[in-house]
């Protein structure tokens, strides 16, 4: 049954309970989250939270005549959805602390029009030993429904500290 879901792009959530399981998954595509619609209310809330009220994000009337024919989500809003979307694909149930260490590379290849549906594809890139524990690098590709290019590609880094 899992093969069917993987063919469709969706897979049951993967739960990692040990560092060994995680290391064995290095290089593995874990699957995709469910689709979510990016609506104007979410974009406006992000604009309020960040102070970025650029018209291309929040002024629907003006954006109709803009380069994309409508408002677009902030790139950083798209990036900020990575943890939530990724949590639908996998869970780190390993012992100890999990610390967001940063992002190695982020790109926004395609503007994300408000009203579009997105999902994330997750791949475990690497799991490496560090003096304090493990360093996990995860590749996230945020796909836009019915588009060839993704909205965002990001490589995140998490420190896994045994506890």
N, C-alpha and C positions, 0 to 999 in steps of 0.2 A: 504494500500500500504506500509506503514511503516513496518508492520509485515514481508512482503516479503523481504525487504532490511535487516532487522535485522537477518532473517534466513540466508542470504548470508554473513553476517558479516559487511555489510555497512549500514549506516543509514544517513538520511539527517542531516545536521549540527544542533546542538542544541544551541539555543541562550538563555542565562540567563540574564534577565534584572533587576531582584531584588534579594536581599539576600534570601528572602523567597523561591523563586523558586529553588535557589541553595541548600538551606537547605533541601527542599523536595526531592531533587535528591540524597542525601547522600545514598551510598550503591548501586547506580544504575550504570549498565553498559550502557555507552552512545553509543557505536558502534565502528566502525573502520574507519580509513582513507583509502584513495585510495592507491593502490600499487605504489611503486617507486623503480626503479632499482638503485642499488649502483654500480656506475662504477669506473674504475680506476682513471679517471680524478678527481672525487670528493675526493677520498682517497688521491691522490697526493696533491691536494690543501689543504686538512686538514693537511697533513704532513708538507707542507711549512708553514702553519699558526702557527703550534705548535712546529716545529723543531723536530718532531718525525719521522725520516726517517728510522726506523727499517726495515730491508729487508723483513720481513714477510708482510709488508704493501705495499712496493713500488717496490720491485725487482721481477718482474714477472717470469723471468727465474730461479732465485734461488728458488723462492717460489714453483715452479712446483715440486721440489724435497723435499720440506718441509713437515711438518706434515699434512697440509690440502690440498695439491695438487695445490695450487694457493695462490694468495695474499688474505689477509683478511682485512676488515675495522678495523680501530682503535675502541676500545670499546667506547672511549670518543666521536668519531665521531657519533657513533650510538646514544649515549646519547644526543648529541647536536642536533639531529634531532627531539627530543621529542616535543619541542615547535611548530615547523613548522608542523609536522605531526598531533599533537594534535589540531592545529588551524583548521584543516579540519573537526574535529569531534565536537568541541564546541567552543563557544565564550562567554567571560565574558563581557557583555554590562551593567554591574552593575555600578552605579555611583561611582566616586572616583578613587583612585589610586590602581593599581595592582602591587605588588612588589614580585619578585622572592625571596623567603626566604631561599630556599635550597632544599636539597634532603635528605630524611630520610634513604633510602636504595637503593642501585643499585647493580644489579648482571648481569653478562654476561654469561648465561648458555651455549650458543652455538656460536662458531666463525662465523662471517658473511663473507662468501666468496664474493669477488668482482664479480659482475655480477648477484648476487642474488636480488630478489625483496622482499621488506619489507613493512609492514604497522603497524600502532599502534592501539591497542585496548585501550579504555579509560574508566576508572571507577572512579566516584566520591567516594572517600573513606569516608572522613569526612568533615564536616563544623562545626567549633567550634567558640565560642565567645572568643575574646581576648580583653583586655582593649582598644586597638586602633580600633577595628572593628571585622573582621572575619579572621579565618585561614582556608584555603582550602587545603585539602590533596587529591591528585589525583594519582591513580595507572595507570601506562602506561606499556603495554606489547607489545614489538616490536616483531612481528611474522615474521618468514622467510617463504616464500612460499614453500610448500611441505616439511616442517620440523616439527617434533613433538615438539621440544623444541624452545623457543624464543631466539632471539639474545640478548635481554635486558629486564629486568624488573626493573622499577624505580618508586619510590614513591616520588613525588615532593610536595613542600609546597609553597603556594602563600598567601601573606597577602593582604587582601582586606580592604582598608581604605576608609571610607565614605568621600564624598567630597561635 
